[in-house]
Amino acid sequence: MQPFSYTALPGKVIFGSGTLSKVAEEMKALGCSRALLLSTPQQVAQVEALRAQLGDLAAGLFAEAAMHTPVDVTERAMAAAKACGADCTVALGGGSTTGLGKAIAVRTDLPQIVIPTTYAGSEATPILGETKDGLKTTRRDMKILPEVIIYDVDLTLSLPVGMTVTSGMNGIAHAAEGLYAKDANPIITMIAEDGVRAIARSLPSIVADPHDKEARSDALYGAWACGVVLGAVGMSLHHKLCHTLGGTFDLPHAETHTVVLPHAMAYNAPAAPEAMTRLARAIGAPDAPQGLFDLAKSLGAPTSLRELGMPEEGLEKVIDLALANPYWNPRPLEREPMRKLLEDAFHGRRPAATA
């Protein structure tokens, strides 16, 4: 048996239908009575409804959460929290809103309740990615980990199909890299494979019927499972590239993960055969990188960096930044193979078979 070390992360998870009604109860359980509600501008109607539901427990609302968690937005949110005397934050939305709540928490230690409406999974992690002056950096701190996550399947029924697919692929990326992480362990490996299977199985059903509640439930469960993996073990080349692409070129987060994932898996496949076997099994394909590419394409997701607005002349800068401060990776990072990875991702080429 391979020796391993595993630290389970603390936190409360509430999963079901109609669980949004539990927010007031969970605030009181944390000893809180003045919440700053957080959202993006696009989800302000949903958070306004939550404010009405909470009544006097809602001390303020900040609806300026933005992709890649810009530090200047966090500073404005901090001022809003101070102005309303907030003793906790309640973040309703996707990864951008969750990130803002985390950024406030690491600076103030305010308790967090997160209500995810996408499949990002970042709510289950003590990891924060922030952007300042065009550079995205990540850090890990237990102060970042939300105290309570409330998953309400009903809130995901209106998530647009395109966003559903890329958000789900983003979730799969966390578990995929967890399968070959340096600090992987049998528990996380089991959770990772099950999380990938749940999302990969659910996405075609959601595309066929966006109101399929059972499929939405599977996807949300899978997002949580994949988020647990992201929070428990280290990530590798795929996440480094996506953070660099997103932070430096302001590419959309989930779409970038969707495009890069098959190619990062193809890069690492020779050094991680067991992980590729598990991943292929979970998505129901003979070859993991090709299966991920085919799944994304069949669901109408983007498959090239070019269609996301990435300038081709920027690829070399991405390689330079990735090599300057590399993550651990099962296969050594080399300039020429990385250039091929990025060129394939830029043009949307199907990865070669890894067998």
TADAUR-V938524 format. One record per pair of residues at least 12 apart in sequence whose ideal C-beta (glycine too) atoms are under 10 Angstrom apart, sorted by the first residue. I is the first residue (numbers start at 1). J is the second residue. Records with the same first field share a line. If there is no record, write none. Layout:
# TADAUR-V938524
I = J / J
This chain:
# TADAUR-V938524
1 = 186
2 = 184 / 185 / 186
3 = 185
4 = 183 / 184 / 185 / 186 / 187 / 188 / 189
5 = 183 / 185
6 = 183 / 184 / 185 / 186 / 187 / 188 / 232 / 233
7 = 183 / 185 / 232
8 = 187 / 228 / 232
9 = 124 / 125 / 126 / 142 / 145 / 228 / 231 / 232
10 = 126 / 142 / 145 / 147
11 = 112 / 114 / 123 / 124 / 125 / 126 / 145 / 146 / 147 / 148 / 149 / 228 / 231
12 = 26 / 29 / 30 / 113 / 146 / 147 / 148 / 149 / 150
13 = 123 / 124 / 146 / 148 / 149 / 150 / 151 / 224 / 228
14 = 26 / 113 / 115 / 148 / 149 / 150 / 151 / 152
15 = 149 / 150 / 151 / 152 / 153 / 217 / 220 / 221 / 224
16 = 150 / 151 / 152 / 153 / 154 / 217 / 220
17 = 151 / 152 / 153 / 154 / 155 / 157 / 213 / 216 / 217
18 = 152 / 153 / 154 / 155
19 = 115 / 150 / 151 / 152 / 153 / 154 / 155
20 = 46 / 49 / 50 / 53 / 92 / 115 / 150 / 151 / 152 / 154 / 155
21 = 53 / 150 / 152
22 = 113 / 115 / 148 / 150 / 152
23 = 35 / 37 / 50 / 53 / 54 / 57 / 58 / 90 / 92 / 113 / 115 / 148 / 150 / 152
24 = 53 / 54 / 55 / 57 / 58 / 90
26 = 88 / 90 / 111 / 113 / 147 / 148 / 149 / 150
27 = 54 / 57 / 58 / 87 / 88 / 90 / 111 / 113 / 148
28 = 57
29 = 113 / 147 / 148
30 = 87 / 88 / 111 / 112 / 113 / 147 / 148
31 = 87 / 88 / 111
32 = 57 / 59 / 86 / 87 / 88 / 89 / 90 / 110 / 111 / 113 / 147
33 = 56 / 57 / 59 / 85 / 86 / 87 / 88
34 = 56 / 57 / 58 / 59 / 60 / 81 / 84 / 85 / 86 / 87 / 88
35 = 50 / 51 / 54 / 57 / 58 / 59 / 60 / 61 / 81 / 84 / 86 / 87 / 88 / 89 / 90 / 91 / 110 / 111 / 112 / 113
36 = 58 / 59 / 60 / 61 / 62 / 77 / 78 / 80 / 81 / 82 / 83 / 84 / 85 / 86 / 87 / 88 / 89 / 90 / 91 / 101 / 104 / 110
37 = 50 / 51 / 54 / 57 / 58 / 59 / 60 / 61 / 62 / 63 / 84 / 86 / 89 / 90 / 91 / 92 / 97 / 101 / 113 / 115
38 = 60 / 61 / 62 / 63 / 64 / 65 / 77 / 80 / 81 / 89 / 90 / 91 / 92 / 93 / 96 / 97 / 98 / 99 / 100 / 101 / 104 / 112 / 114 / 115
39 = 51 / 61 / 62 / 63 / 64 / 65 / 90 / 91 / 92 / 93 / 94 / 96 / 97 / 100 / 115 / 117
40 = 63 / 64 / 65 / 66 / 67 / 92 / 93 / 94 / 96 / 97 / 100 / 117
41 = 63 / 64 / 65 / 66
42 = 63 / 65 / 93 / 94 / 96
43 = 63 / 65 / 92 / 93 / 94 / 96 / 97 / 117 / 155
44 = 61 / 63 / 64 / 92 / 93
45 = 63
46 = 63 / 92 / 93 / 115 / 117 / 155 / 158
47 = 61 / 62 / 63 / 65 / 90 / 91 / 92 / 93 / 97 / 115
48 = 61 / 63
49 = 92
50 = 90 / 92 / 115
51 = 90 / 92
54 = 90
57 = 88 / 90
58 = 84 / 86 / 90
59 = 80 / 81 / 83 / 84 / 85 / 86 / 87 / 88
60 = 77 / 80 / 81 / 82 / 83 / 84 / 85 / 86 / 89
61 = 80 / 84 / 90
62 = 76 / 77 / 78 / 79 / 80 / 81 / 83 / 84 / 86 / 89 / 91 / 97 / 100 / 101 / 104
63 = 77 / 80 / 92 / 93 / 97
64 = 76 / 77 / 80 / 96 / 97 / 100
65 = 77 / 91 / 92 / 93 / 94 / 95 / 96 / 97 / 98 / 99 / 100 / 101 / 103
66 = 96 / 97 / 99 / 100 / 131
67 = 94 / 95 / 96 / 99 / 131 / 246 / 250 / 251 / 252 / 253 / 254
68 = 95 / 96 / 99 / 129 / 130 / 131 / 132 / 136 / 243 / 246 / 247 / 248 / 250 / 251 / 252 / 253
69 = 95 / 96 / 97 / 98 / 99 / 100 / 101 / 102 / 103 / 128 / 129 / 130 / 131 / 132 / 136 / 247
70 = 96 / 99 / 100 / 103 / 130 / 131 / 132 / 133 / 136 / 247 / 250
71 = 103 / 130 / 131 / 132 / 133 / 137
72 = 131 / 132
73 = 96 / 99 / 100 / 103 / 130 / 131
74 = 99 / 100 / 101 / 102 / 103 / 104 / 106 / 107 / 128 / 130 / 132
75 = 103 / 104 / 107
76 = 100
77 = 89 / 100 / 101 / 103 / 104 / 107
78 = 103 / 104 / 107 / 108 / 110
80 = 104
81 = 104 / 107 / 108 / 110
82 = 108
86 = 104 / 108 / 110
87 = 108 / 110 / 111
88 = 101 / 104 / 105 / 110 / 111 / 112 / 113 / 147 / 148
89 = 101 / 102 / 103 / 104 / 105 / 108 / 110 / 111 / 112 / 113 / 114 / 146
90 = 111 / 112 / 113 / 114 / 115 / 148 / 150
91 = 104 / 105 / 112 / 113 / 114 / 115 / 116 / 123 / 146 / 149
92 = 113 / 114 / 115 / 116 / 117 / 150 / 152 / 155
93 = 114 / 115 / 116 / 117 / 118 / 120 / 155
94 = 116 / 117 / 118 / 119 / 120 / 122 / 123 / 159 / 163 / 167 / 170 / 253 / 254
95 = 116 / 118 / 119 / 120 / 121 / 122 / 123 / 129 / 167 / 170 / 253 / 254
96 = 118 / 120 / 122 / 253
97 = 114 / 115 / 116 / 117 / 118 / 120 / 123
98 = 112 / 114 / 115 / 116 / 117 / 118 / 120 / 121 / 122 / 123 / 124 / 125 / 128 / 146 / 149 / 227
99 = 120 / 122 / 123 / 127 / 128 / 129 / 130 / 131 / 144 / 253
100 = 128 / 130
101 = 113 / 114 / 123 / 128 / 144 / 146
102 = 114 / 122 / 123 / 125 / 126 / 127 / 128 / 129 / 130 / 139 / 141 / 143 / 144 / 145 / 146
103 = 128 / 129 / 130 / 144
105 = 126 / 128 / 141 / 143 / 144 / 145 / 146 / 147
106 = 126 / 128 / 130 / 139 / 141 / 142 / 143 / 144 / 145
107 = 143
108 = 143
109 = 143
110 = 143 / 147
111 = 146 / 147 / 148
112 = 143 / 144 / 145 / 146 / 147 / 148 / 149
113 = 146 / 147 / 148 / 149 / 150
114 = 146 / 147 / 148 / 149 / 150 / 151
115 = 148 / 149 / 150 / 151 / 152 / 155
116 = 146 / 149 / 150 / 151 / 152 / 155 / 156 / 167 / 220 / 223 / 224 / 227
117 = 151 / 152 / 154 / 155 / 156 / 157 / 158 / 159 / 163 / 167 / 220
118 = 155 / 156 / 159 / 163 / 164 / 166 / 167 / 168 / 170 / 171 / 219 / 220 / 223 / 254
119 = 156 / 159 / 163 / 164 / 165 / 166 / 167 / 168 / 169 / 170 / 171 / 172 / 199 / 202 / 203 / 216 / 219 / 220 / 221 / 222 / 223 / 224 / 226 / 227 / 254
120 = 167 / 168 / 170 / 171 / 174 / 223 / 226 / 227 / 230 / 253 / 254 / 257
121 = 167 / 168 / 170 / 171 / 172 / 173 / 174 / 175 / 195 / 199 / 220 / 222 / 223 / 224 / 225 / 226 / 227 / 228 / 229 / 230 / 231
122 = 144 / 146 / 170 / 171 / 174 / 223 / 227 / 230 / 231 / 253
123 = 145 / 146 / 148 / 149 / 150 / 151 / 223 / 224 / 227 / 231
124 = 145 / 146 / 149 / 174 / 223 / 224 / 225 / 226 / 227 / 228 / 229 / 230 / 231 / 232
125 = 140 / 144 / 145 / 146 / 174 / 227 / 228 / 229 / 230 / 231 / 232
126 = 139 / 140 / 141 / 142 / 143 / 144 / 145 / 146 / 230 / 231 / 232
127 = 139 / 140 / 141 / 144 / 145 / 227 / 230 / 231 / 235 / 239
128 = 140 / 141 / 143 / 144 / 145
129 = 239 / 242 / 243 / 246 / 247 / 253
130 = 247
131 = 243 / 246 / 247 / 248 / 250
132 = 247
133 = 247
134 = 247 / 248 / 249 / 250
135 = 243 / 244 / 247 / 248 / 321
136 = 242 / 243 / 244 / 245 / 246 / 247 / 248 / 250 / 253 / 321
137 = 243 / 247 / 325
138 = 235 / 239 / 240 / 243 / 247 / 327
140 = 231 / 234
144 = 231
145 = 231
149 = 224 / 227
151 = 217 / 220 / 221 / 223 / 224
152 = 220
153 = 213 / 214 / 215 / 216 / 217 / 218 / 219 / 220 / 221
154 = 213 / 216
155 = 216 / 220
156 = 206 / 210 / 213 / 216 / 217 / 219 / 220 / 223
157 = 206 / 210 / 211 / 212 / 213 / 216
158 = 210 / 211
159 = 206 / 210 / 216 / 219 / 220
160 = 210
161 = 203 / 206 / 207 / 208 / 209 / 210 / 299 / 300 / 301
162 = 207 / 254 / 255 / 299 / 300 / 301 / 302
163 = 252 / 254 / 255
164 = 202 / 203 / 206 / 207 / 210 / 215 / 216 / 219 / 254 / 299 / 301
165 = 199 / 203 / 204 / 206 / 207 / 219 / 254 / 255 / 258 / 295 / 296 / 298 / 299 / 300 / 301 / 302
166 = 252 / 253 / 254 / 255 / 256 / 257 / 258 / 259 / 296 / 299 / 300 / 301 / 302
167 = 199 / 203 / 219 / 223 / 253 / 254 / 255 / 257 / 258
168 = 196 / 198 / 199 / 200 / 202 / 203 / 206 / 219 / 220 / 222 / 223 / 226 / 254 / 258 / 295 / 296 / 299 / 301
169 = 199 / 200 / 203 / 254 / 255 / 257 / 258 / 259 / 260 / 261 / 262 / 292 / 295 / 296 / 299 / 301 / 302
170 = 199 / 223 / 226 / 242 / 253 / 254 / 255 / 256 / 257 / 258 / 261
171 = 195 / 196 / 198 / 199 / 200 / 219 / 220 / 222 / 223 / 224 / 225 / 226 / 227 / 229 / 230 / 254 / 257
172 = 192 / 195 / 196 / 197 / 198 / 199 / 200 / 203 / 222 / 223 / 226 / 257 / 258 / 261 / 279 / 282 / 283 / 292 / 295 / 296
173 = 196 / 226 / 230 / 235 / 238 / 239 / 242 / 254 / 256 / 257 / 258 / 260 / 261 / 264 / 265 / 292
174 = 192 / 195 / 196 / 223 / 225 / 226 / 227 / 228 / 229 / 230 / 231 / 233 / 235 / 238 / 239 / 257
175 = 188 / 189 / 191 / 192 / 193 / 194 / 195 / 196 / 197 / 198 / 199 / 222 / 223 / 225 / 226 / 227 / 228 / 229 / 230 / 278 / 279 / 282
176 = 192 / 193 / 195 / 196 / 226 / 229 / 235 / 236 / 238 / 257 / 261 / 262 / 264 / 265 / 268 / 272 / 275 / 276 / 278 / 279 / 282 / 283 / 288 / 289 / 292
177 = 192 / 226 / 229 / 230 / 233 / 234 / 235 / 236 / 237 / 238 / 239 / 240 / 261 / 264 / 265 / 268 / 272 / 275 / 327 / 329 / 330
178 = 191 / 192 / 193 / 195 / 196 / 226 / 228 / 229 / 230 / 231 / 232 / 233 / 234 / 235 / 236 / 275
179 = 192 / 193 / 196 / 229 / 233 / 265 / 268 / 272 / 274 / 275 / 276 / 277 / 278 / 279 / 282 / 288
180 = 192 / 233 / 236 / 265 / 268 / 269 / 271 / 272 / 273 / 274 / 275 / 276 / 278 / 279 / 329 / 330 / 331
181 = 229 / 230 / 232 / 233 / 234 / 235 / 236 / 272 / 275 / 328 / 330
182 = 233 / 234 / 236 / 327 / 328 / 329 / 330
183 = 232 / 233 / 234 / 328
184 = 229 / 232 / 233 / 234 / 274 / 275
185 = 232 / 233
187 = 228 / 229 / 232
188 = 225 / 228 / 229 / 230 / 231 / 232 / 233
189 = 229 / 233 / 274 / 275 / 278
190 = 225 / 278
191 = 224 / 225 / 226 / 227 / 228 / 229 / 232
192 = 225 / 226 / 228 / 229 / 230 / 232 / 233 / 275 / 278 / 279 / 282
193 = 225 / 229 / 275 / 278 / 279 / 281 / 282
194 = 221 / 222 / 225 / 226 / 229 / 282
195 = 221 / 222 / 223 / 224 / 225 / 226 / 227 / 228 / 229 / 230 / 282
196 = 222 / 225 / 226 / 229 / 278 / 279 / 281 / 282 / 283 / 288 / 292
197 = 218 / 222 / 225 / 278 / 279 / 281 / 282 / 283 / 284
198 = 215 / 217 / 218 / 219 / 220 / 221 / 222 / 223 / 224 / 225 / 226 / 282
199 = 218 / 219 / 220 / 221 / 222 / 223 / 225 / 226 / 282 / 283 / 295
200 = 218 / 219 / 222 / 279 / 282 / 283 / 284 / 285 / 291 / 292 / 295
201 = 215 / 218 / 219 / 222 / 282 / 283 / 284
202 = 214 / 215 / 216 / 217 / 218 / 219 / 220 / 221 / 222 / 223
203 = 215 / 218 / 219 / 222 / 295 / 296 / 298 / 299 / 301
204 = 295 / 298 / 299
205 = 218 / 219
206 = 218 / 219 / 299
207 = 298 / 299 / 300 / 301
222 = 282
234 = 327 / 328 / 329
235 = 327 / 328 / 329
236 = 264 / 267 / 268 / 272 / 326 / 327 / 328 / 329 / 330 / 331 / 333
237 = 260 / 263 / 264 / 265 / 267 / 268 / 322 / 326 / 327 / 328 / 329 / 330 / 331 / 333 / 338 / 341
238 = 257 / 260 / 261 / 262 / 263 / 264 / 265 / 267 / 268 / 327 / 329 / 341
239 = 257 / 260 / 264 / 327
240 = 264 / 318 / 321 / 322 / 323 / 325 / 326 / 327 / 328 / 329 / 333
241 = 256 / 257 / 260 / 261 / 263 / 264 / 267 / 318 / 319 / 321 / 322 / 327 / 338 / 341 / 342 / 345
242 = 254 / 255 / 256 / 257 / 258 / 259 / 260 / 261 / 264
243 = 256 / 321 / 322 / 327
244 = 256 / 314 / 317 / 318 / 319 / 320 / 321 / 322 / 324 / 325
245 = 257 / 259 / 260 / 305 / 308 / 310 / 314 / 315 / 317 / 318 / 321 / 322 / 342 / 345
246 = 308
247 = 321
248 = 310 / 314 / 317 / 318 / 321
249 = 305 / 308 / 309 / 310 / 311 / 314 / 317 / 318
250 = 308 / 309 / 310
251 = 305 / 308 / 309 / 310 / 314
252 = 302 / 308 / 309
254 = 301 / 302
255 = 296 / 301 / 302 / 305 / 307 / 308 / 309
256 = 302 / 305 / 308 / 310 / 345
258 = 292 / 293 / 295 / 296 / 299 / 301 / 302 / 303 / 308
259 = 293 / 296 / 301 / 302 / 303 / 304 / 305 / 306 / 307 / 308 / 310 / 345 / 346 / 348
260 = 305 / 341 / 342 / 344 / 345
261 = 288 / 289 / 292 / 293 / 295 / 296 / 345
262 = 287 / 288 / 289 / 290 / 291 / 292 / 293 / 294 / 295 / 296 / 297 / 303 / 341 / 344 / 345 / 348 / 349 / 350 / 351
263 = 289 / 292 / 293 / 305 / 338 / 340 / 341 / 342 / 343 / 344 / 345 / 346 / 348 / 349 / 350 / 351
264 = 289 / 292 / 329 / 338 / 341 / 342 / 345 / 351
265 = 279 / 280 / 287 / 288 / 289 / 290 / 291 / 292 / 293 / 351 / 354
266 = 287 / 288 / 289 / 290 / 292 / 293 / 337 / 340 / 341 / 344 / 345 / 350 / 351 / 352 / 353 / 354
267 = 289 / 329 / 330 / 331 / 333 / 334 / 337 / 338 / 340 / 341 / 342 / 344 / 351 / 354
268 = 288 / 289 / 329 / 330 / 331 / 341 / 354
269 = 287 / 288 / 289 / 330 / 331 / 351 / 352 / 353 / 354 / 355
270 = 330 / 331 / 354
271 = 329 / 330 / 331 / 332
272 = 288 / 329 / 330 / 331 / 354
273 = 288 / 354 / 355
275 = 288 / 330
276 = 288 / 289 / 291 / 354 / 355
279 = 291 / 292
280 = 292 / 354 / 355
283 = 295
286 = 353 / 354 / 355
287 = 351 / 352 / 353 / 354 / 355
288 = 351 / 354
289 = 350 / 351 / 352 / 353 / 354
290 = 350 / 351 / 352 / 353 / 354 / 355
291 = 351
292 = 351
293 = 344 / 348 / 349 / 350 / 351
294 = 350 / 351
296 = 348
297 = 348 / 350
302 = 348
303 = 345 / 347 / 348 / 349 / 350
304 = 344 / 345 / 346 / 347 / 348 / 349
305 = 318 / 342 / 343 / 344 / 345 / 346 / 347 / 348
306 = 345 / 346 / 347 / 348
307 = 346 / 348
308 = 345 / 346
310 = 342 / 345 / 346
311 = 346
312 = 342 / 343 / 346 / 347
314 = 342 / 346
315 = 338 / 339 / 341 / 342 / 343 / 345 / 346
316 = 335 / 339 / 342
318 = 338 / 339 / 342 / 345 / 346
319 = 333 / 334 / 335 / 336 / 338 / 339 / 341 / 342
320 = 335
322 = 335 / 338 / 342
323 = 335 / 338
